[in-house]
Amino acid sequence: MFLKLMLWIIRVLILLLVVVSILPEMPSGQWWIRLWEFPRLQLTFVLAVVLLLLIFHAWLKRPRKEHAVLLVLILALAGWQLSHIVPFTAVWPNEVPTADAQTLENQSTFKVLTANVTYKNDSYSEVVELIQREDPDLLLLIEIDSEWEEGLAPLNERYEYRVGEVRGEGLGIVLWSRFPFLEQEVKYLVSERRPSLFVTLDIPGIGPIRYVGTHPVPPGLKDRITHNDETTERRDSRVRDAELMLVARHVQQDSDNRWIVTGDFNDVAWSDTTKLFADLSDLKDPRHGRRLLSTYHAERPFWRYPIDHLFVSDGFHLVDLDRIRLKGSDHFAITTTLTAARKDQAQPEASEDEHQKAQELVEEGTEDASEHNVSD
């Protein structure tokens, strides 16, 4: 009886794992479908547990044909999940080259820190102390409300330049910089509630660099869909996807310049949307060939995903990449030290199908934002 029950548990678990592995491949923006793009590492762990159960059952019952079929399914599913994760390990080629000693002797370096502080967090002084210790040249902080603005006031003495918007409900975003702004603009790409920052920086020894800080809406977030506070609905991924595609278009249209795009994308590094964003913009992920750097949830190690990102165009080499705990926040901060390198001036080479897919995402996201009263 025990062995029969174990076999049924194994069968049911494998069936469920097949379903949740297939769901993200469906062309849908529903949050409960897109959700399954996130836990690929966790699903791989579950598959390893199921594999051990299967081996134990085969050892007790003696191997038979069904064991072989289930084994093939488990290995195929594990291979599929791991294929998304392996590019973020040392076995994969680097997308952003590592700066060599000669480059560092001849070029200036600068440090970027990106962090979602979590607006319900009140560890203002501790965050200020961390920032002062890390001493970034560019500092993007997300979910800045009026309380956080007051708590971060000491940064205004440390940084001469600042742009952004302070808003409640986790919607604020502010950039502090040691470098002067040649251009600066707060854009509302899809939703009037979600600002993104577009800045041209003048970095001594490097020249002008285009910079974007963004924080698209997370799928699954409960959002009001009418003016009645009791009427809520979980957001799907369409508005987020549209915003990322529009950022990619901005980069693509000015690909001769160097670009840095960073922020809390609310999307994992291996998702189809993030990969399409990278293909359209021809931006590179410095985690490729190095490590995963999962940033959320900081307090729950098993449920942790890489959703805070920094992408760069060619024309940069990586000096350092790290993840830092931010007191009181459910996100880790990421720090990236970069130096300039020769830019090849190559144009993005996204396919027509990718451009068509991006256009569909923009249209669907804009329509979705309008329908749910978040576009104005």
Salt bridges, closest charged atoms under 4 A:
GLU25 OE2 - ARG40 NH2 3.60
GLU37 OE1 - ARG34 NE 3.39
GLU66 OE2 - ARG11 NE 2.58
GLU66 OE1 - ARG64 NH2 3.74
GLU95 OE2 - HIS288 ND1 3.54
GLU134 OE1 - LYS111 NZ 2.76
ASP135 OD1 - ARG158 NH2 3.16
ASP135 OD1 - ARG178 NH2 2.28
ASP137 OD1 - ARG178 NH1 3.17
GLU149 OE2 - ARG162 NH2 2.89
GLU165 OE2 - ARG167 NH1 3.12
GLU169 OE1 - ARG193 NH2 2.90
GLU185 OE1 - LYS187 NZ 3.19
ASP223 OD1 - ARG193 NH1 3.46
ASP223 OD2 - ARG235 NE 3.26
ASP229 OD1 - ARG224 NE 3.19
GLU233 OE2 - HIS372 NE2 2.81
ASP236 OD2 - ARG238 NH1 2.21
ASP241 OD1 - ARG240 NH2 2.81
ASP254 OD2 - ARG210 NH1 2.53
ASP264 OD2 - HIS215 NE2 3.34
ASP264 OD2 - HIS331 NE2 3.69
ASP267 OD1 - ARG240 NH1 3.31
ASP272 OD1 - LYS275 NZ 3.97
ASP282 OD1 - LYS284 NZ 3.10
ASP285 OD2 - ARG287 NH2 2.79
GLU299 OE2 - ARG325 NH1 3.35
ASP308 OD2 - HIS331 ND1 2.77
ASP314 OD1 - LYS343 NZ 3.24
ASP322 OD1 - ARG291 NH2 3.20
ASP330 OD1 - HIS331 NE2 3.73
GLU364 OE1 - ARG238 NE 3.96
ASP368 OD2 - ARG235 NH2 2.93
ASP368 OD1 - HIS372 ND1 3.34
